[in-house]
Amino acid sequence: MVEVVDRLKRGKGFDAVPGITWRGGDGNLQRNPLRPFREDLDRLPRPAWHLLRISQYSAFGDGASVITSRGCPHRCVFCVGRKMIGAKGRFRSPAAVVDEMEALVNLGFRRIRVEDDLFTYRRDRALTVCKELDRRRLSLRWRAYARVDTVDPEILKWMRKTGCERVLFGAESGSPEILARIRKEITPEQTRLAVEMTRREGIGVLASFVLGLPGETPQTLRQTLDFAESLKVPYTLNLLTPYVGTEVREHAEEWGIQILSNDWRYYGQGEPLTATPEVRPWHLNRAVNRYRRALRQYLEDLLEGDRRGTLSKESAEELEQHRHWGFLRKLIGEEILEKSGNVSSGPEGEGAEVLSRSLAPHLGMPEAEVQKHLEPHIRDGQITLTKGPDGTLRWSWAAS
């Protein structure tokens, strides 16, 4: 991208920029040679956090993202990861990874999301990262992605000891035949064992499944749904999406996949885009709708328990977080504070109750509810009151 911008500024062509595909003046596409993947990741600068309004990110309490490695050696036919980040593992040093985590803690973050496709790709390195976290005694919680065949009691113990609160496993299917066919190279038994080991260590689990894979039948759909339920952990159901670059798209006929749409607006895993000889869109819709109904019912049960005052402490906290994130998404996404943060001057106009009164109509919420959600962010300094040159008082998100 830097080379592309530089050439644009200098009025040069793109012929010599490896790794891009571009349309020439004659309208024809030209694909330049591939760009080699960068090997020394430690030489990359850290993200430019100083350019972000950190207060809006930290308000959610959901953490900051860190990438500790690139590359995935596995060959799952539905995944485009290998083409995006390469098939060979490339790794940042454990010290550099923990340096970045420590810098984020110093910025006020208490949670980290490790965004690697496979944090436990190299067990020894993952273990060293954990031991470096432990040595520095950083106070944080973190999450990561792992394969079920890359964890064991020792690595899980160290992950938990250093604050790991959740691991996401790509379980993909409950059918051994489909798992073998898509080259996932795991079995349902390995998934069950990994889930049980992780839970025993006190780490939360999220399992991910894909419906509509090559070879899918009504029977394998049922296998997957039953298997997902049997794990007794939260899980997601995703519909197979034939992204450009995946084997199931490039060799759809060979894999027995019918692609139903090439309209990219629908490529958000919200509705069926593929079919197999035995599983049509209605099969997939029925499975996903059942899953969504269960989620809606779960939320309705939380709301009913809240009305009756019968929620456990854990469920009450979950519901409150759900409401608070909804409040923040609207407040930040619609820039309501930026548009309505001016308040009257004088002590009577400086309190959170005055700000709540100003914001409530735009949020569609009672003033008391708005004030309840605002107060922790004012107390923590994420939302601050400043006075302009003309004496005008204004509430705004802190600059850092």
C-alpha positions as CSV (number, residue, x, y, z in Angstrom):
1,M,0.0,0.0,0.0
2,V,2.9,2.4,0.8
3,E,4.4,1.8,-2.6
4,V,1.0,2.2,-4.3
5,V,0.4,5.6,-2.6
6,D,4.0,6.7,-3.3
7,R,3.6,5.9,-7.0
8,L,0.2,7.7,-7.1
9,K,1.9,10.8,-5.7
10,R,4.6,10.7,-8.3
11,G,2.3,9.9,-11.2
12,K,4.0,6.5,-11.8
13,G,2.5,3.3,-13.0
14,F,2.0,0.2,-10.9
15,D,3.9,-2.3,-13.0
16,A,6.7,-2.6,-10.5
17,V,4.6,-3.1,-7.4
18,P,4.6,-6.8,-6.5
19,G,1.5,-8.3,-4.8
20,I,-1.3,-6.1,-6.4
21,T,-3.9,-6.6,-9.1
22,W,-4.9,-3.4,-10.9
23,R,-6.9,-2.2,-13.9
24,G,-4.9,-0.3,-16.6
25,G,-6.0,2.6,-18.6
26,D,-7.2,0.3,-21.3
27,G,-9.6,-1.3,-18.8
28,N,-7.8,-4.6,-18.7
29,L,-6.8,-6.3,-15.4
30,Q,-3.2,-6.9,-14.7
31,R,-1.9,-9.1,-11.9
32,N,1.6,-8.5,-10.8
33,P,3.9,-11.2,-9.3
34,L,3.2,-12.1,-5.7
35,R,5.0,-10.3,-2.9
36,P,7.0,-12.4,-0.5
37,F,5.7,-12.6,3.0
38,R,7.5,-10.7,5.6
39,E,9.6,-13.0,7.8
40,D,10.8,-10.7,10.6
41,L,7.6,-9.6,12.3
42,D,9.5,-8.0,15.1
43,R,10.6,-5.3,12.8
44,L,7.0,-4.1,12.2
45,P,6.0,-1.1,14.2
46,R,3.2,-1.4,16.7
47,P,-0.3,-0.1,15.9
48,A,-0.5,3.7,16.1
49,W,-2.7,3.8,19.2
50,H,-1.9,7.5,19.7
51,L,-4.1,8.2,16.6
52,L,-7.1,6.5,18.1
53,R,-9.5,7.8,20.7
54,I,-8.6,5.0,23.2
55,S,-11.4,6.0,25.6
56,Q,-14.1,4.7,23.2
57,Y,-12.3,1.3,22.9
58,S,-11.6,0.9,26.6
59,A,-15.2,1.9,27.5
60,F,-16.4,-1.5,26.3
61,G,-14.0,-3.3,28.6
62,D,-13.7,-6.0,25.9
63,G,-10.0,-5.5,25.3
64,A,-7.6,-4.7,22.5
65,S,-6.3,-6.9,19.7
66,V,-2.8,-8.3,19.5
67,I,-1.4,-10.4,16.6
68,T,1.5,-12.5,17.7
69,S,2.1,-14.6,14.6
70,R,1.0,-15.1,11.0
71,G,0.6,-18.1,8.8
72,C,-1.4,-21.4,9.1
73,P,-0.1,-24.8,7.9
74,H,-3.5,-26.4,7.7
75,R,-5.5,-26.9,4.5
76,C,-9.2,-26.7,5.4
77,V,-11.0,-26.4,2.1
78,F,-13.4,-23.7,3.3
79,C,-10.7,-21.3,4.7
80,V,-8.9,-18.6,2.7
81,G,-6.4,-18.0,5.5
82,R,-3.4,-19.7,3.8
83,K,-3.7,-17.3,0.9
84,M,-4.1,-14.3,3.0
85,I,-1.3,-14.9,5.6
86,G,0.7,-17.8,4.1
87,A,1.0,-21.5,4.9
88,K,4.3,-21.1,6.8
89,G,4.3,-19.9,10.4
90,R,6.0,-16.6,11.1
91,F,6.3,-15.5,14.7
92,R,7.0,-12.5,16.8
93,S,9.3,-13.1,19.7
94,P,7.6,-13.7,23.1
95,A,9.4,-10.7,24.5
96,A,8.0,-8.4,21.8
97,V,4.5,-9.9,22.2
98,V,4.5,-9.3,26.0
99,D,6.0,-5.8,25.5
100,E,3.0,-4.9,23.4
101,M,0.6,-6.4,25.9
102,E,2.2,-4.5,28.7
103,A,2.0,-1.2,26.7
104,L,-1.8,-1.9,26.2
105,V,-2.2,-2.5,30.0
106,N,-0.4,0.9,30.6
107,L,-3.0,2.5,28.2
108,G,-5.7,1.2,30.5
109,F,-6.8,-2.0,28.8
110,R,-7.4,-5.0,31.0
111,R,-8.3,-7.5,28.4
112,I,-6.4,-8.7,25.3
113,R,-7.8,-10.6,22.3
114,V,-5.0,-12.6,20.6
115,E,-6.2,-12.6,17.0
116,D,-3.8,-15.2,15.6
117,D,-5.6,-17.9,13.6
118,L,-3.8,-20.4,15.8
119,F,-2.0,-19.1,19.0
120,T,-0.9,-22.6,19.9
121,Y,0.6,-23.3,16.5
122,R,4.0,-23.7,18.1
123,R,3.5,-25.1,21.6
124,D,7.0,-24.1,22.9
125,R,6.5,-20.5,21.8
126,A,3.0,-20.2,23.3
127,L,4.4,-21.6,26.6
128,T,7.2,-19.0,26.6
129,V,4.7,-16.2,26.0
130,C,2.7,-17.4,29.0
131,K,5.9,-17.7,31.2
132,E,6.9,-14.2,30.2
133,L,3.5,-12.9,31.2
134,D,3.8,-14.7,34.5
135,R,7.3,-13.3,35.1
136,R,6.1,-9.7,34.6
137,R,3.0,-10.3,36.7
138,L,0.8,-8.4,34.3
139,S,-2.8,-8.0,35.5
140,L,-4.9,-8.8,32.4
141,R,-7.3,-11.3,31.0
142,W,-6.9,-12.6,27.5
143,R,-8.5,-14.9,24.8
144,A,-7.1,-16.9,22.0
145,Y,-7.9,-19.3,19.1
146,A,-6.5,-22.8,19.2
147,R,-7.0,-26.2,17.5
148,V,-8.2,-29.1,19.6
149,D,-5.1,-31.1,18.8
150,T,-2.7,-28.4,20.0
151,V,-3.6,-28.1,23.7
152,D,-2.7,-30.3,26.7
153,P,-3.0,-29.9,30.4
154,E,0.4,-28.1,30.8
155,I,-0.2,-25.4,28.2
156,L,-3.8,-24.9,29.4
157,K,-2.6,-24.5,33.0
158,W,-0.1,-21.8,32.0
159,M,-2.7,-20.1,29.9
160,R,-5.1,-20.0,32.8
161,K,-2.4,-18.9,35.3
162,T,-1.6,-15.9,33.2
163,G,-5.2,-14.7,32.7
164,C,-6.6,-16.7,29.7
165,E,-10.4,-16.6,30.2
166,R,-11.6,-18.1,26.9
167,V,-10.4,-20.3,24.1
168,L,-12.2,-20.6,20.7
169,F,-11.9,-24.0,19.1
170,G,-12.9,-24.6,15.4
171,A,-14.8,-27.8,15.8
172,E,-16.5,-27.4,12.4
173,S,-18.6,-30.6,12.3
174,G,-19.9,-33.5,14.4
175,S,-19.3,-35.9,11.5
176,P,-16.0,-37.7,11.3
177,E,-16.4,-38.3,7.6
178,I,-16.9,-34.6,6.8
179,L,-14.0,-33.6,9.1
180,A,-11.8,-36.0,7.1
181,R,-13.2,-34.8,3.8
182,I,-12.5,-31.1,4.4
183,R,-9.0,-31.9,5.6
184,K,-9.6,-30.5,9.1
185,E,-7.5,-33.5,10.4
186,I,-9.3,-33.7,13.8
187,T,-12.1,-35.9,15.2
188,P,-15.1,-35.2,17.3
189,E,-13.4,-37.2,20.1
190,Q,-10.4,-34.9,20.0
191,T,-12.8,-31.9,20.2
192,R,-14.6,-33.3,23.2
193,L,-11.3,-34.1,25.0
194,A,-9.9,-30.6,24.4
195,V,-13.2,-29.0,25.6
196,E,-13.1,-31.1,28.8
197,M,-9.5,-30.4,29.5
198,T,-10.0,-26.6,29.0
199,R,-13.0,-26.5,31.2
200,R,-11.2,-28.5,33.9
201,E,-8.5,-25.8,34.0
202,G,-11.1,-23.1,34.5
203,I,-11.0,-21.6,31.0
204,G,-14.1,-20.8,29.1
205,V,-14.7,-22.4,25.8
206,L,-16.4,-21.2,22.6
207,A,-16.8,-23.8,19.9
208,S,-17.4,-22.9,16.2
209,F,-19.2,-25.0,13.6
210,V,-19.8,-24.7,9.9
211,L,-22.9,-26.0,8.2
212,G,-23.2,-26.9,4.5
213,L,-19.7,-28.3,4.1
214,P,-18.9,-30.7,1.3
215,G,-20.7,-34.0,1.8
216,E,-23.3,-32.5,4.1
217,T,-26.5,-34.5,4.4
218,P,-29.5,-34.1,6.7
219,Q,-28.0,-36.8,8.8
220,T,-24.6,-35.0,9.2
221,L,-26.4,-31.8,10.0
222,R,-28.2,-33.6,12.8
223,Q,-24.9,-35.1,14.0
224,T,-23.3,-31.6,14.1
225,L,-26.2,-30.0,16.0
226,D,-26.4,-32.9,18.5
227,F,-22.7,-32.8,19.0
228,A,-22.6,-29.1,19.5
229,E,-25.3,-29.4,22.2
230,S,-23.6,-32.3,23.9
231,L,-20.4,-30.3,24.6
232,K,-22.3,-28.1,27.1
233,V,-20.4,-25.0,26.1
234,P,-21.4,-21.9,24.1
235,Y,-21.1,-22.4,20.4
236,T,-21.6,-20.6,17.1
237,L,-23.2,-22.0,13.9
238,N,-21.8,-20.5,10.7
239,L,-23.0,-21.1,7.2
240,L,-20.4,-22.1,4.6
241,T,-19.4,-19.0,2.7
242,P,-17.6,-19.6,-0.6
243,Y,-15.1,-16.7,-0.4
244,V,-12.8,-16.0,-3.3
245,G,-9.6,-18.0,-2.9
246,T,-11.2,-21.0,-1.0
247,E,-11.0,-24.4,-2.5
248,V,-14.7,-24.9,-2.2
249,R,-15.2,-21.9,-4.5
250,E,-12.3,-22.5,-7.0
251,H,-13.3,-26.2,-7.3
252,A,-16.9,-26.1,-6.4
253,E,-18.1,-28.8,-8.7
254,E,-15.3,-31.2,-7.6
255,W,-16.3,-30.7,-4.0
256,G,-20.0,-31.1,-4.7
257,I,-20.9,-27.5,-3.8
258,Q,-23.4,-25.5,-5.7
259,I,-22.8,-21.7,-5.3
260,L,-26.2,-19.9,-5.1
261,S,-25.1,-16.3,-5.4
262,N,-22.1,-14.2,-6.3
263,D,-23.7,-11.0,-4.9
264,W,-21.1,-10.0,-2.3
265,R,-23.8,-8.1,-0.3
266,Y,-25.0,-11.5,1.0
267,Y,-21.5,-12.8,2.0
268,G,-22.0,-12.1,5.6
269,Q,-22.8,-15.6,6.8
270,G,-26.4,-14.6,7.4
271,E,-28.1,-16.7,4.8
272,P,-27.3,-19.8,2.7
273,L,-25.1,-19.2,-0.2
274,T,-24.3,-22.8,-1.1
275,A,-26.1,-26.2,-1.4
276,T,-25.0,-29.8,-1.6
277,P,-26.8,-32.6,-3.5
278,E,-28.6,-33.6,-0.3
279,V,-28.8,-30.3,1.7
280,R,-30.7,-27.4,0.2
281,P,-31.0,-23.9,1.6
282,W,-34.1,-24.7,3.5
283,H,-32.2,-27.4,5.5
284,L,-29.6,-24.8,6.5
285,N,-32.2,-22.2,7.3
286,R,-34.1,-24.6,9.5
287,A,-30.9,-25.5,11.5
288,V,-29.8,-21.9,11.9
289,N,-33.3,-20.6,12.8
290,R,-33.5,-23.2,15.5
291,Y,-30.2,-21.9,16.9
292,R,-31.3,-18.3,16.7
293,R,-34.6,-19.1,18.4
294,A,-32.6,-20.7,21.2
295,L,-30.5,-17.5,21.6
296,R,-33.6,-15.3,21.6
297,Q,-35.2,-17.6,24.2
298,Y,-32.1,-17.4,26.3
299,L,-32.2,-13.6,26.3
300,E,-36.0,-13.6,27.0
301,D,-35.4,-15.8,29.9
302,L,-32.8,-13.4,31.3
303,L,-35.2,-10.5,30.9
304,E,-38.0,-12.4,32.6
305,G,-35.7,-13.4,35.4
306,D,-34.7,-9.8,35.7
307,R,-38.3,-8.7,36.0
308,R,-39.0,-11.3,38.7
309,G,-35.8,-10.6,40.5
310,T,-34.7,-14.3,40.3
311,L,-31.5,-14.0,38.3
312,S,-28.3,-15.3,39.7
313,K,-25.5,-12.8,40.2
314,E,-23.7,-14.2,37.1
315,S,-26.8,-13.9,34.9
316,A,-27.6,-10.4,36.1
317,E,-24.1,-9.3,35.3
318,E,-24.4,-10.8,31.8
319,L,-27.7,-9.1,31.1
320,E,-26.3,-5.8,32.4
321,Q,-23.3,-6.1,30.1
322,H,-25.6,-6.8,27.2
323,R,-27.6,-3.6,27.9
324,H,-24.5,-1.5,28.5
325,W,-22.8,-2.6,25.2
326,G,-26.1,-1.7,23.4
327,F,-26.0,1.7,25.0
328,L,-22.3,2.3,24.0
329,R,-22.8,1.0,20.4
330,K,-25.6,3.6,19.9
331,L,-23.8,6.4,21.8
332,I,-20.5,5.9,19.9
333,G,-21.8,4.7,16.6
334,E,-24.3,7.6,16.1
335,E,-21.8,10.1,17.7
336,I,-24.5,11.3,20.1
337,L,-22.1,12.7,22.6
338,E,-20.4,14.7,19.9
339,K,-23.7,16.2,18.8
340,S,-25.4,16.7,22.1
341,G,-22.6,17.1,24.7
342,N,-22.9,20.8,25.3
343,V,-24.3,21.7,28.7
344,S,-25.2,24.9,30.5
345,S,-22.4,26.7,32.4
346,G,-22.4,26.8,36.2
347,P,-22.4,24.0,38.8
348,E,-26.0,23.2,38.2
349,G,-25.1,22.3,34.6
350,E,-22.0,20.3,35.2
351,G,-23.4,17.1,36.6
352,A,-24.0,13.8,34.9
353,E,-27.7,14.2,35.4
354,V,-27.7,17.3,33.1
355,L,-25.8,15.4,30.4
356,S,-28.2,12.5,30.8
357,R,-31.1,14.8,30.2
358,S,-29.5,16.1,27.0
359,L,-28.7,12.6,25.6
360,A,-31.8,10.6,26.7
361,P,-34.1,11.8,23.8
362,H,-31.4,10.8,21.2
363,L,-30.8,7.4,22.8
364,G,-34.5,6.7,23.3
365,M,-33.9,5.8,27.0
366,P,-35.1,7.1,30.3
367,E,-32.8,9.7,31.9
368,A,-32.1,7.6,34.9
369,E,-31.0,4.7,32.7
370,V,-28.7,6.9,30.7
371,Q,-27.1,8.3,33.8
372,K,-26.5,4.8,35.2
373,H,-24.6,3.9,32.0
374,L,-22.7,7.2,31.8
375,E,-21.5,7.4,35.4
376,P,-18.8,4.7,35.3
377,H,-17.2,6.3,32.2
378,I,-17.2,9.7,33.8
379,R,-15.7,8.3,37.0
380,D,-13.0,6.5,35.0
381,G,-12.2,9.5,33.0
382,Q,-13.3,8.1,29.6
383,I,-15.9,10.9,29.3
384,T,-14.6,14.3,30.5
385,L,-15.9,17.9,30.9
386,T,-14.0,20.7,29.2
387,K,-14.5,24.4,29.0
388,G,-14.1,26.2,25.7
389,P,-12.6,29.7,25.1
390,D,-16.1,31.2,25.3
391,G,-16.9,29.5,28.6
392,T,-19.0,26.8,27.0
393,L,-19.0,23.5,28.8
394,R,-18.8,20.4,26.8
395,W,-18.8,16.7,27.6
396,S,-16.7,14.6,25.2
397,W,-14.7,11.4,24.9
398,A,-11.2,11.7,26.4
399,A,-8.5,12.2,23.8
400,S,-6.6,9.1,25.0
